[in-house]
Amino acid sequence: MNGQYASLLIALPLISAFFVPLIKGLGKKTVKYYLVVITALQTVIAAWVFQQVYTTGQPIIVVAGGWKPPVGINLYLGHFAALFVLIVAAVSFMMAVFSVRAVEIEPIDKYAMLFLLLMLGATGMIATGDLFNLFVFMEITAISAYALTAYNKTGEAAEASMKYIVLGGIGSSFFLIGVALIYGSLGTLNMAQIAQLAGGMDATVAQVGLALIVFGLAVEAELFPLNAWAPDAYQAAPHPITAMFSAFVVKAGLYAMARLLY
C-alpha cells in the first residue's frame, strides 16, 4: 500500500499535466489555481512518504507493473530521497502560489504543463532506482527547463535557452553513452544490482562509464565549467522558475551524482 501511494509522486504531475489544456477552457486564472491545487496535493503525498520512511526506518520501494529488476522499473525512496522529494514538492507549491500573481505572459497553459513536468522530472531523478529512467527523468527535467527558460519570449531568453540546450544536449549524449557502457558490461541498469556487480567490471570500462554519466549530471548540477548556461538562464526565466532551478533542479543533479559515486 505504501508503494501505491508513493507511485502517485510520479503519476500525479504526469497525468495532471495532460489535463491542463482542458482546464484552460475554464479561464486563465483557473489554470493557475489548478497548478496550486496539484502542487499542494503533491506536497501532501511527499510529506506522507517522508513521515512513513522516517517513522518505520525502512525505505519505500515501488516496483512498476509487478516486474522486478532488472526487467522492471522501480522507485527507491530512502531517508534522503524522501526528504529531497518533499523539498521539491514544497518549493513547487510555493512557486505555484507565487505564479498566480507573478506570471502573466501567455500561453499560461503551456507554462503550467512545463511547470508540472519540471517537478515530475526532478522528483523522478531523485526517486528512480535505475540508470535508464534516471536518464529519462533527467531529459524531462532538461526539456521542460529549456522551454521555461525561453518562456518570456525575449531575445535574451532565447539565447539563454539555446546555450542551455547545447550544453544539455552534450551532457545527455555523454550520459547515455556511459549508461550503454555499464549495461554492456553488467547486463543491468538497476542501481542496487550495479553496486553488487561493480567489482567484477573491467576497471577502464567502469571508470569511463561513470565519468561520462557524471559529466551528464554535472550540467544539471551546474558544476564548473559546465555551468556556463546558468547565469543567462537564471536572468531570463520567469522568477518562479529561477527559484525552482536554484532550489531543486540543481540539487536533483547533485543527489543523483552522489548516489552513483557513494
MISE-897735 format. One record per residue (C-alpha): residue number from 1; residue in one letter; chain; x, y, z. Coordinates in steps of 0.25 Angstrom, whole numbers. Example, Ala and Ser with C-alpha at 12.3 -4.5 7.8 and 13.67 -1.06 7.14 Angstrom:
 num residuo cadena    xx    yy    zz
   1       A      A    49   -18    31
   2       S      A    55    -4    29
end
This chain:
 num residuo cadena    xx    yy    zz
   1       M      A     0     0     0
   2       N      A    11    10     3
   3       G      A    17     7   -11
   4       Q      A     4    10   -17
   5       Y      A     3    24   -10
   6       A      A    18    27   -13
   7       S      A    16    24   -28
   8       L      A     6    36   -28
   9       L      A    18    45   -27
  10       I      A    21    41   -42
  11       A      A     7    39   -46
  12       L      A     0    51   -41
  13       P      A     9    62   -48
  14       L      A     9    54   -61
  15       I      A    -6    52   -62
  16       S      A    -9    66   -57
  17       A      A     0    72   -68
  18       F      A    -9    66   -79
  19       F      A   -21    71   -73
  20       V      A   -16    86   -73
  21       P      A   -22    88   -88
  22       L      A   -36    84   -83
  23       I      A   -35    93   -70
  24       K      A   -31   105   -79
  25       G      A   -45   105   -85
  26       L      A   -49   110   -71
  27       G      A   -41   122   -71
  28       K      A   -26   127   -69
  29       K      A   -28   128   -54
  30       T      A   -33   114   -53
  31       V      A   -21   109   -59
  32       K      A   -12   116   -49
  33       Y      A   -21   111   -37
  34       Y      A   -21    97   -43
  35       L      A    -6    98   -42
  36       V      A    -7   102   -28
  37       V      A   -16    90   -24
  38       I      A    -8    80   -31
  39       T      A     5    84   -25
  40       A      A    -2    85   -11
  41       L      A    -6    70   -13
  42       Q      A     8    66   -17
  43       T      A    13    73    -5
  44       V      A     3    65     4
  45       I      A     7    52    -3
  46       A      A    22    55    -1
  47       A      A    20    59    13
  48       W      A    13    45    16
  49       V      A    24    38     9
  50       F      A    34    45    17
  51       Q      A    27    42    30
  52       Q      A    26    27    26
  53       V      A    40    26    23
  54       Y      A    45    33    36
  55       T      A    35    26    45
  56       T      A    38    12    40
  57       G      A    52    14    37
  58       Q      A    50     6    24
  59       P      A    51    11    10
  60       I      A    39    10     1
  61       I      A    42     2   -11
  62       V      A    32     3   -23
  63       V      A    32    -8   -34
  64       A      A    25    -3   -46
  65       G      A    15   -14   -52
  66       G      A    20   -25   -43
  67       W      A    32   -27   -52
  68       K      A    44   -28   -43
  69       P      A    58   -22   -46
  70       P      A    66   -23   -55
  71       V      A    54   -24   -65
  72       G      A    44   -15   -57
  73       I      A    45     0   -53
  74       N      A    46     3   -39
  75       L      A    46    15   -29
  76       Y      A    54    15   -17
  77       L      A    51    25    -6
  78       G      A    60    24     5
  79       H      A    63    35    16
  80       F      A    70    45     7
  81       A      A    61    43    -5
  82       A      A    48    45     3
  83       L      A    54    58     9
  84       F      A    58    63    -5
  85       V      A    45    59   -11
  86       L      A    38    67     0
  87       I      A    47    79    -3
  88       V      A    43    78   -18
  89       A      A    28    77   -15
  90       A      A    28    88    -5
  91       V      A    36    98   -13
  92       S      A    28    95   -25
  93       F      A    15    98   -17
  94       M      A    21   111   -12
  95       M      A    25   115   -26
  96       A      A    11   111   -32
  97       V      A     5   121   -22
  98       F      A    15   132   -26
  99       S      A    12   129   -41
 100       V      A    -3   133   -38
 101       R      A     2   148   -38
 102       A      A    16   147   -44
 103       V      A    13   141   -57
 104       E      A     5   148   -67
 105       I      A    11   144   -81
 106       E      A     3   135   -89
 107       P      A     1   124   -92
 108       I      A    -1   121   -77
 109       D      A    -6   106   -80
 110       K      A     8   103   -86
 111       Y      A    15   109   -74
 112       A      A     6   101   -65
 113       M      A     9    88   -73
 114       L      A    24    91   -73
 115       F      A    24    94   -58
 116       L      A    18    81   -55
 117       L      A    27    73   -64
 118       L      A    39    80   -57
 119       M      A    34    76   -44
 120       L      A    32    62   -49
 121       G      A    46    61   -55
 122       A      A    53    66   -42
 123       T      A    45    56   -34
 124       G      A    48    45   -43
 125       M      A    63    48   -43
 126       I      A    63    47   -28
 127       A      A    54    34   -27
 128       T      A    57    25   -38
 129       G      A    65    12   -35
 130       D      A    71    10   -49
 131       L      A    80    18   -59
 132       F      A    72    18   -71
 133       N      A    60    24   -64
 134       L      A    70    34   -58
 135       F      A    73    38   -72
 136       V      A    58    39   -76
 137       F      A    55    47   -64
 138       M      A    67    56   -66
 139       E      A    62    58   -80
 140       I      A    48    62   -75
 141       T      A    55    72   -66
 142       A      A    64    78   -76
 143       I      A    54    79   -87
 144       S      A    44    86   -78
 145       A      A    55    95   -73
 146       Y      A    59    99   -87
 147       A      A    45   103   -91
 148       L      A    43   110   -78
 149       T      A    56   118   -79
 150       A      A    51   124   -93
 151       Y      A    37   126   -87
 152       N      A    38   141   -86
 153       K      A    40   142  -102
 154       T      A    51   152  -102
 155       G      A    64   151  -110
 156       E      A    72   149   -97
 157       A      A    63   138   -93
 158       A      A    64   131  -106
 159       E      A    79   132  -105
 160       A      A    80   127   -91
 161       S      A    71   115   -95
 162       M      A    80   112  -107
 163       K      A    92   111   -98
 164       Y      A    85   102   -89
 165       I      A    81    93  -100
 166       V      A    95    92  -106
 167       L      A   101    88   -93
 168       G      A    90    80   -88
 169       G      A    90    72  -101
 170       I      A   105    69  -100
 171       G      A   103    65   -85
 172       S      A    91    56   -89
 173       S      A    99    49  -100
 174       F      A   111    46   -91
 175       F      A   101    41   -80
 176       L      A    94    31   -90
 177       I      A   108    26   -95
 178       G      A   112    24   -81
 179       V      A    99    16   -78
 180       A      A   102     8   -90
 181       L      A   116     4   -86
 182       I      A   111     0   -72
 183       Y      A    99    -8   -77
 184       G      A   108   -15   -88
 185       S      A   117   -19   -77
 186       L      A   108   -23   -66
 187       G      A    94   -26   -73
 188       T      A    86   -18   -63
 189       L      A    83    -3   -61
 190       N      A    77    -5   -47
 191       M      A    86     3   -37
 192       A      A    86    -7   -26
 193       Q      A    90   -18   -35
 194       I      A   101   -10   -41
 195       A      A   106    -7   -27
 196       Q      A   107   -22   -25
 197       L      A   113   -26   -38
 198       A      A   122   -14   -40
 199       G      A   134   -21   -34
 200       G      A   134   -31   -46
 201       M      A   135   -20   -57
 202       D      A   147   -16   -65
 203       A      A   153    -4   -58
 204       T      A   155     4   -70
 205       V      A   140     2   -75
 206       A      A   135     5   -61
 207       Q      A   143    18   -60
 208       V      A   140    23   -74
 209       G      A   125    19   -72
 210       L      A   124    26   -58
 211       A      A   132    39   -63
 212       L      A   122    40   -75
 213       I      A   110    39   -66
 214       V      A   115    49   -56
 215       F      A   118    59   -68
 216       G      A   104    58   -72
 217       L      A    99    60   -58
 218       A      A   109    72   -56
 219       V      A   102    80   -66
 220       E      A    89    80   -58
 221       A      A    96    81   -45
 222       E      A   103    94   -50
 223       L      A   117    89   -47
 224       F      A   128    98   -53
 225       P      A   132    99   -64
 226       L      A   118    92   -69
 227       N      A   110   103   -63
 228       A      A   112   114   -74
 229       W      A    97   113   -77
 230       A      A    93   116   -63
 231       P      A    95   132   -61
 232       D      A    87   135   -74
 233       A      A    76   125   -71
 234       Y      A    74   130   -57
 235       Q      A    73   144   -62
 236       A      A    64   141   -74
 237       A      A    54   131   -68
 238       P      A    41   135   -60
 239       H      A    44   137   -46
 240       P      A    37   125   -40
 241       I      A    45   116   -50
 242       T      A    58   123   -46
 243       A      A    55   119   -31
 244       M      A    52   105   -35
 245       F      A    65   103   -43
 246       S      A    73   108   -31
 247       A      A    64   101   -20
 248       F      A    63    87   -26
 249       V      A    67    85   -41
 250       V      A    82    87   -37
 251       K      A    80    78   -24
 252       A      A    74    67   -32
 253       G      A    86    66   -41
 254       L      A    95    66   -29
 255       Y      A    87    56   -22
 256       A      A    87    46   -34
 257       M      A   102    49   -35
 258       A      A   104    46   -20
 259       R      A    96    33   -21
 260       L      A   105    28   -32
 261       L      A   118    32   -26
 262       Y      A   115    27   -12
end
